[in-house]
């Protein structure tokens, strides 16, 4: 809720704020990343006990892998050919986005509906030197 500079924040009522403890068991189609029962909507015209940006609440961990391979071939006494391939996210891992933290959206609170980054990307390089 909001209006005239008033922003309603959630009440933390206790318990584990995370709905999934093992990220390998997380399925965004069936799991909530945040535990809805650990939070509540405050009454009308009252503030919750959480700030708008919760510093201790973290989304899924993010990691990044890049891989680069290249090979140089001598094609003459002065000429060289360098071939290479660069891979971004070579293992094609899914990087989950941030969960919905709007407490007034009870149907989607705690769910992750987006991803960060992209799927596997390959780039092929060729360089000729004389």
PEGINOR-V731820 format. One record per backbone hydrogen bond with DSSP energy under -0.5 kcal/mol. NH is the residue of the N-H (numbers start at 0). CO is the residue of the C=O. If there is no record, write none. Layout:
# PEGINOR-V731820
nh = [NH	NH]
co = [CO	CO]
This chain:
# PEGINOR-V731820
nh = [2	5	6	7	10	11	12	12	13	18	19	22	24	25	29	30	32	33	34	35	37	38	39	41	45	49	53	54	56	57	59	66	68	70	72	74	74	75	79	80	81	82	82	83	84	85	86	87	88	88	91	95	96	99	102	104	105	107	108	109	110	112	115	120	122	124	126	128]
co = [5	2	4	0	39	9	10	37	37	32	32	20	21	22	26	26	109	109	16	33	34	35	10	39	42	9	51	52	53	55	96	86	84	82	80	72	78	78	128	72	126	70	80	124	68	122	66	120	64	86	88	93	113	110	100	101	103	104	104	99	107	110	94	87	85	83	81	79]
